[in-house]
Amino acid sequence: MSLALRTSPVTRLATLLVAIAATALVACSGDEAPPAPAATSATATSTATPKPAPAKVTFMAGFRPQANLPFVAAYVAKEKGFFADENLDVEIRHSSGADEHLKFLLEGSVQFTTGTAAQALRRSSDGLPVVAVALYGQRGDQGYVARADSGIKTPKDLKGRTIGFKSGVVPAELDGMLASAGLKRDDVKLASVGFDVRAFIEKQVEVYPVFLNNEPFAVRRAGVAINVLDPADFGVPTLGLTTLVNRETLTKEPALVERYLRATLRAVAWTQAHPDEAVQVVLKYAPGADAAQQRFLLDEDLKAAQRGDGIGRSSKEQWQALADTLVKYQVLPKAPDLALAFDGRLVDGLYTRGEIK
């Protein structure tokens, strides 16, 4: 005898009626049943690759907050989101002096800093792993001023004059400028003046050494009319500020260095198009600074940075000419290995690929 349960005709009829009624309700409602969740949504959520955390790096400017172009490049890149676009979290600091920025670069607590091309050559010659990866100043920022009524307009007018020098060191730029007029140190009177421009304003010296992108503005604002002598105008090879990295960083993390350079060079392009806004960004980092003086500094640095194939680039010939000058005037004891002092391949690559315009 079968043990399967049997249903009565009445029960089967009741079940059929319930099913028909349910079908009718769905058909008359005008709404479709909600679709089942997509089978792939949960899978996509669980397998999507999370964005990596931003790389934390530090940029330390080699001087106080102001509108030097590589400083502005970092300020703008941070404020306008160019660093964020490269997934970089950049802390911006400023050196308090005594080459603090270079010390931290060598320690590894700072990844990016600034220094002149001459400093890069000197440090590299000393055996330190300091490498310039971008050159902003296509000419140096060291020059001289003389009173407009002094009769000093060219290097040949320096004979017999009292010329100041800073930091206890007579720079190669002065020797080169004298040589361009057939003069030597013995043909002038040298005086150590420090960094106080009052030595010039109070007529302690006839010719005063200046940062060309800054101090002429201050001297003129003090009411002194001046002539400016830029060694580069008289055939002296000079170069300005660079972005410096530790060679270990460049070797082990070239993509990180490239991301920093891409962001800051984008910031330079933005700054060229928006100089007034860039000065306002500078003032966030340098509260209380004179906006007009900062604009003068920025304009001078932008002018000095221009070159046909792109700001930040340089050539071996430029570096060689500077190195030869430093050796000639005994700033460097011997010819440096240029390949250790600068490496422009990353910047060149950014321009070649059209990533910076």
Secondary structure, DSSP 8 states (H G I E B T S, - for coil): --------HHHHHHHHHHHHHHHHHHHHH---------HHHHHHHHHS------EEEEEEESSSSS--HHHHHHHHHHHTTHHHHTTEEEEEEE--STTHHHHHHHHTS-SEEEEEHHHHHHHHHTT--EEEEEE--SS-SEEEEEEGGGT--SGGGGTT-EEEESTT---HHHHHHHHHTT--GGGSEEEE-TT-THHHHTTS-SEEEEETTTHHHHHHHTT--EEEE-GGGGT-----EEEEEEHHHHHH-HHHHHHHHHHHHHHHHHHHH-HHHHHHHHHHHSTT--HHHHHHHHHHHHHHH--TT-TB---HHHHHHHHHHHHHTTSSSS---HHHHB--HHHHHHHHTTS--
